[in-house]
Amino acid sequence: MFHEERCDFCGDCLAKCHYLPFDRKSGGEAFKKLVQGEKVEWLYDCVTCIACNEYCPKDARPFDLILQRMEELRWQIASRPKENPSQWRRLSGPCRCA
């Protein structure tokens, strides 16, 4: 479980990541956005190696929040209405294939 009360947004968790392009300052800002529930594009680039939990000097467990946000995204995508391909056929009229 992510421990928000321990996190001081130092940015070490993301700055030390081998897969994301952050320094300490930008990493702290980016992680703060994640904590606040803002959409962050870098979440799609996370390879889920869990190293950020090891890099965190406060043992706040940042990966746990990253995983939680990933799961929330997955459910948002899964709950979207599925397209019905036949609806497009109706819009374009009958097929006049030879």
Secondary structure, DSSP 8 states (H G I E B T S, - for coil): ---TTT-----HHHHT-SSS---HHHHHHHHHHHHTT---GGGGG-----HHHHH-TT---HHHHHHHHHHHHHHHHHTS----HHHHHHHH-S----
